[in-house]
Amino acid sequence: MSYFAALDWGGTTHAVCVVDQAGQIIMRAEVQHDACGLESLQEQLKRIAPASAIPIAIERPTGPIVDALLSYGHQVVPIHPNAVKACRPRYSATGRKHDLGDAYLLADVLRTDGHRFRPLTAASDAVKALRVLVRTRDDLVKHCIALTNQLQALLDSFWPGPAAVFYQIGSPIALAFLQKSPTPGSAARLGEKRMAAFLKGEKYRGRYSAAELLARLRAAPVGSLGKLEEQASGELVLALTRVIAPLLEQIVALAARIEAEVAQLEDGVLLMSLPYAGHLTAAKILGELGDVRERLAMLSSLPPKQASFQSPSRAANRAAWLSLGLQPSTACCRHALGGQLPPRLPLGRPDLRRCQSARLPASARCPHTCPSLGACSLESLDDSRSL
């Protein structure tokens, strides 16, 4: 008999449910999030069937619980929370959420639709390290964007001048300028020479001179601020810039580490050969999918020149994106299909008429005559050569 299990991840306890092939509940329990709880879970599952005969569905595909289940010999099947949310109306019309109920839902979905989900495979140590680096960098980028938006909103409330000078308020040169001139009063003492020296020290490569940037800064509106309010706003600007600047440095350092790590992996080199896929994109795909060789097995059937890492064909690149379960971007689609599109037809009326007259029958060339479909035309449909 086949069994299907599920584990609903919790903070201190985890809900576990096991159903048989008919959907009947065999076991339903809660285990603690500690070593003793995992050992008791293993013993309870062993009483039902061997570990290899009980696949376990879970929403969270990483963590110590997943590593423990894989080490016990279970087949772990991650199911996305969006899929669980879409299946919830099948089991309850109220939409209420309960840990034991979600565990049963996951187990039953694995029983009925398990063929739709891909089992989790154990990744190598290098892939796990790359996954941690990529996810941490993504989290830092989100925090940096939120802090930069907060700084932009603060400047818009009392002094939008720096936004008129610098294209991105979260760039290193903009942060350095705000650390030296956080208020309109401190920026009023800037002269052309001091501005030029600042731009030279920050290695500014824009096409605007110091005089033009100063003119933009002074042309921006300034709110009617009191001395205390301006001082408080300046302190807030300094606080945000002192947090964003080191955050940007750590993001750059992590990006360099990720580029070095993914370039040493053979699968990373393969993913970087895809169009518009750099080091970071390849690292994200490799960190989340793990071993991509199985999903890119179709490349082995191509000729050696097309299947090489350095110069794969456009069709192979597009097929590789689709085999990974990813939808290529619009630019990638243009790259893959650009060589297959026919030449563009001219839009002039004489040219269109000439193109139509070369392909349509004589009855269709005249705009006042409707083309008719006779018996001979119907018989010609059976001929594949005509088509």
Secondary structure, DSSP 8 states (H G I E B T S, - for coil): --EEEEEE--SSEEEEEEEETTS-EEEEEEEESSHHHHHHHHHHHHHHS-GGG--EEES---SHHHHHHHHHT--EEE--HHHHHHHGGGT-SS----HHHHHHHHHHHHHHHGGGS-------HHHHHHHHHHHHHHHHHHHHHHHHHHHHHHHHHH--HHHHH-S-TTSHHHHHHHHH--SHHHHTT--HHHHHHHHHHTT---S--HHHHHHHHHHS------HHHHHHHHHHHHHHHHHHHHHHHHHHHHHHHHHHHHHTSHHHHHHHTSTT--HHHHHHHHHHH---TTTTGGGGGS-HHHH-SSS--HHHHHHHHHHTT----HHHHHHHHTTTS------SHHHHHHHHHTTS-HHHHSTTS-----HHHHHHTT-TTT-
